[in-house]
Amino acid sequence: MAEEVDVLLATLNGEKYIEEFLLSLSRQIGVKINLIVSDDGSSDSTMKIVENFIQKFQSVKIIQGPKRGVISNFMQMLQYSKSEYVAFADQDDYWIEHHLMESIGRLKSISNRPGMTFSRVKVFTDDDKSHFKLWPKGGLDLDPRNFLFQNFSRGCTMVMNSSLRKLINPNFDGAIMHDWWISLIALTHGVVIFGERPEIFYRIHCNNTVGESKGIWNRSQRTLKNLTSNSWGPIDQINSLLNIYGQSMGADFKNLLSEILQITTNSNIIRRVIFAFTSYRYRENFLDEFALRIHFLKKWKLL
């Protein structure tokens, strides 16, 4: 029997790629799709294209987006989700036909425990799917510490069960991105499962809200910005997570987050320096890890 899944699609002036995405969505096997579309004020033909696909899905609901950015758009749509399974979707990707079916299969293995799953992606540029790279590259360690300062879960690959959806608080102040925020909620309250086999073609183009750097120079610029910026988003996000979910998360994770906050705000200088240079490696890329260590020192006014 085909499972029902709510697919949450955030749109904004996506006429160039959205038809290709909707075609790939309509070709998903083994599922019944309830499509929920939140448009954040498109001025092109995006919504006309969506309307042409209404008959392709079990149901289609179109709502007006909050016009406060992509995080608010997705979090608003969660309020309309009623099915046992819910997936996030971007308007410019291409889904391999087994994505939803295999994601739901993984979630069934954890019964009613709160959980989400995400998969490896094939990253390509614009329209050339024949040349792609896999991300994440190798095996992924789901140690919660790996997610505190780096997000491995592409939102467009994420599928969660209703048990996790019900835990997501409307208050998401401090969240850097919806997918990162929800991954941390899942890690602190339930189960996260990684799909090794790629399930989505993830498109890189000039209008990506979030995406991988296109070349060494762009990555170097981003790292330099991290080194000179006074903001420290990941620590703010950890603090918000503790404030909002501290009473409901597991003790081990709560202690880990509390320890990191304590070290980075109140501990003596020697302990801070030791943490900055010898603690767990939190970032996959060396330059990003180096920038993080500099952030540790700047935060403590040691640089």
C-alpha positions in Angstrom: 0.0 0.0 0.0 1.4 3.4 -1.0 2.2 5.7 1.9 1.0 9.3 2.0 3.6 12.0 2.3 3.2 15.8 2.5 5.8 17.5 0.3 6.4 21.1 1.4 7.6 23.3 -1.6 8.8 26.8 -1.0 8.6 29.0 -4.1 9.8 32.4 -5.2 10.3 33.4 -8.9 11.3 29.8 -9.8 9.9 29.6 -13.3 13.2 28.6 -14.9 13.5 25.3 -13.1 10.3 24.5 -11.2 8.6 22.5 -14.1 11.5 20.1 -14.2 11.3 19.7 -10.4 7.5 19.1 -10.5 8.0 16.5 -13.2 10.5 14.6 -11.1 8.1 14.9 -8.1 5.2 13.5 -10.1 7.3 10.5 -11.1 8.0 9.4 -7.5 7.2 5.7 -7.1 5.4 3.9 -4.3 3.9 7.0 -2.6 0.8 9.3 -2.6 1.8 12.9 -2.6 0.0 15.8 -0.9 1.8 18.9 -2.2 1.8 22.0 -0.1 3.1 25.1 -1.9 3.9 28.3 -0.1 4.8 31.1 -2.5 6.7 34.1 -1.1 5.5 36.6 -3.6 6.5 35.4 -7.1 6.1 37.9 -9.9 6.9 35.5 -12.7 5.0 32.4 -14.0 5.9 30.1 -11.1 2.4 29.7 -9.7 0.9 29.2 -13.2 3.3 26.3 -13.7 2.3 24.9 -10.3 -1.3 25.0 -11.2 -0.6 23.0 -14.4 0.4 20.1 -12.1 -2.6 20.0 -9.8 -3.9 16.8 -11.3 -0.6 15.0 -10.9 -0.8 14.6 -7.2 -3.3 13.3 -4.6 -3.9 16.8 -3.4 -2.4 20.3 -3.8 -2.7 23.2 -1.3 -1.4 26.6 -2.2 -0.8 29.2 0.6 0.7 32.7 0.7 4.2 32.7 2.2 5.1 35.0 5.1 7.6 36.9 3.0 10.2 36.7 5.8 12.7 34.4 4.1 13.1 30.7 3.4 13.2 29.6 7.1 9.8 31.2 7.9 8.3 29.9 4.7 9.1 26.2 5.5 8.3 26.5 9.2 4.9 28.0 8.3 4.1 25.1 6.0 4.7 22.6 8.7 1.5 23.8 10.4 -0.4 22.5 7.4 1.1 19.0 7.3 -1.2 16.2 8.5 0.3 13.0 7.0 2.5 10.5 8.8 5.5 11.6 6.6 6.6 15.1 5.5 9.3 16.1 3.1 11.0 19.4 2.2 11.4 20.4 -1.4 13.3 23.2 -3.3 12.0 24.5 -6.5 15.2 24.0 -8.5 16.3 20.5 -7.9 15.5 17.1 -9.5 14.4 14.1 -7.5 15.4 10.6 -8.4 12.2 8.5 -8.5 13.0 6.4 -5.5 13.7 9.3 -3.1 10.5 9.4 -1.1 9.9 5.6 -1.1 13.4 4.8 0.2 13.3 7.6 2.8 10.0 6.4 4.2 11.4 2.9 4.3 14.2 4.0 6.5 11.9 5.8 8.8 9.7 2.8 9.2 12.7 1.0 10.8 12.4 3.2 13.9 8.7 2.7 14.5 7.1 5.6 16.3 10.3 7.3 17.6 10.8 10.9 16.5 13.0 10.7 13.5 14.2 12.2 10.2 16.3 10.9 7.3 18.3 12.7 4.7 20.5 11.4 1.8 23.6 12.1 -0.2 23.1 14.4 -3.2 24.5 14.6 -6.7 25.6 18.3 -7.0 25.5 19.7 -10.6 25.7 23.1 -12.2 22.7 24.6 -14.0 21.5 22.0 -16.6 24.4 19.5 -16.8 23.4 16.4 -14.8 26.0 14.3 -16.6 28.8 16.0 -14.6 28.2 15.9 -10.9 30.0 15.4 -7.6 28.7 13.6 -4.5 28.1 15.4 -1.2 28.9 14.5 1.5 31.8 12.7 -0.1 32.5 9.8 2.1 30.8 8.0 4.9 29.1 10.3 7.3 29.5 10.0 11.1 26.2 10.9 12.8 27.9 11.8 16.0 25.9 14.8 17.2 29.1 16.9 17.6 29.5 16.8 13.8 26.4 18.9 13.4 27.0 21.6 15.9 29.2 23.8 13.7 28.4 22.3 10.2 25.2 21.2 8.6 25.3 18.0 6.6 21.6 17.7 5.9 20.4 19.2 2.7 16.8 20.3 3.4 15.6 19.1 0.0 16.5 15.5 1.0 14.9 15.6 4.4 11.9 13.4 5.3 10.6 13.3 8.8 7.8 11.4 10.6 4.9 12.9 12.4 6.4 12.2 15.8 9.2 14.6 15.0 7.0 17.1 13.3 4.9 17.4 16.5 8.0 18.3 18.5 9.0 21.3 16.3 8.2 24.4 18.2 6.9 27.5 16.3 9.7 29.4 18.1 12.8 29.1 15.9 14.6 32.3 17.0 18.3 31.7 16.6 18.0 29.1 13.8 20.6 29.5 11.0 18.6 27.5 8.5 15.4 25.3 8.9 17.2 22.1 7.9 20.0 22.5 10.3 17.7 23.5 13.1 15.4 20.5 12.6 18.4 18.2 12.3 19.5 19.3 15.7 16.0 18.8 17.1 16.0 15.3 15.7 19.5 14.5 17.1 18.5 15.7 20.5 15.1 14.0 20.7 15.1 11.0 18.4 16.8 9.3 15.5 18.6 10.6 12.4 19.3 8.2 9.5 21.6 8.9 6.6 20.9 7.5 3.1 24.2 6.5 1.5 22.7 6.3 -2.0 22.1 9.6 -3.8 18.4 10.5 -4.1 18.5 14.0 -5.4 20.3 16.1 -8.1 21.1 19.3 -6.2 21.4 22.2 -8.6 24.0 24.9 -8.1 23.3 28.3 -9.8 23.7 32.0 -9.2 20.4 32.3 -7.3 20.8 29.6 -4.7 19.7 30.6 -1.3 22.3 28.2 0.2 24.8 26.1 -1.8 28.3 24.9 -2.1 31.0 27.3 -3.1 31.8 27.3 -6.8 35.6 27.1 -6.8 38.5 27.7 -4.4 38.4 31.5 -4.7 34.7 31.7 -3.5 35.5 29.3 -0.7 38.5 31.4 0.4 36.4 34.5 0.4 33.8 32.8 2.6 36.5 31.6 5.0 38.0 35.1 5.1 34.6 36.5 6.0 34.3 34.0 8.8 37.6 35.1 10.1 36.7 38.8 10.2 33.1 38.6 11.2 31.9 39.3 14.7 28.9 37.1 14.5 29.0 33.6 15.8 25.9 31.9 14.5 26.5 28.3 15.6 27.0 29.2 19.2 23.9 31.4 19.2 22.0 28.5 17.6 23.2 26.1 20.3 22.1 28.6 23.0 18.6 28.9 21.4 18.3 25.2 21.1 19.0 24.8 24.8 16.6 27.6 25.8 13.7 26.2 23.7 14.3 22.4 24.0 16.5 22.0 27.0 13.8 20.5 29.2 12.8 17.8 26.6 16.2 16.7 25.1 18.2 13.8 26.3 20.6 14.3 29.2 23.8 13.4 27.3 23.1 15.9 24.5 22.0 18.6 26.9 25.3 18.1 28.9 27.3 18.3 25.7 25.7 21.6 24.6 25.9 23.1 28.1 29.6 22.2 28.3 30.4 23.9 25.0 28.6 27.0 26.0 30.3 27.0 29.4 33.7 26.7 27.9 33.1 29.4 25.3 31.7 31.9 27.7 32.8 31.3 31.3 35.8 29.1 31.6 39.3 30.3 32.4 41.7 31.3 29.6 43.8 28.1 29.8 40.8 25.9 29.4 39.6 28.0 26.4 43.0 27.8 24.6 43.2 24.0 25.2 39.7 23.7 23.7 40.5 25.9 20.7 43.5 23.8 19.7 42.9 20.3 20.9 39.2 19.6 21.1 37.1 17.5 18.7 37.3 18.4 15.0 34.0 20.0 14.2 34.3 20.9 10.5 34.9 18.7 7.5 37.1 21.2 5.6 40.4 22.3 7.0 39.9 26.0 6.1 36.5 26.0 7.8 37.9 24.2 10.9 40.7 26.8 11.1 38.2 29.7 10.8 36.2 28.1 13.7 39.3 28.0 15.9 40.0 31.6 15.2 36.4 32.3 16.1 37.0 30.5 19.5 40.0 32.8 20.2 38.2 36.0 19.0 35.2 35.2 21.1 37.4 35.1 24.2 39.3 38.2 23.1 42.6 36.3 22.8 43.2 37.8 19.3 
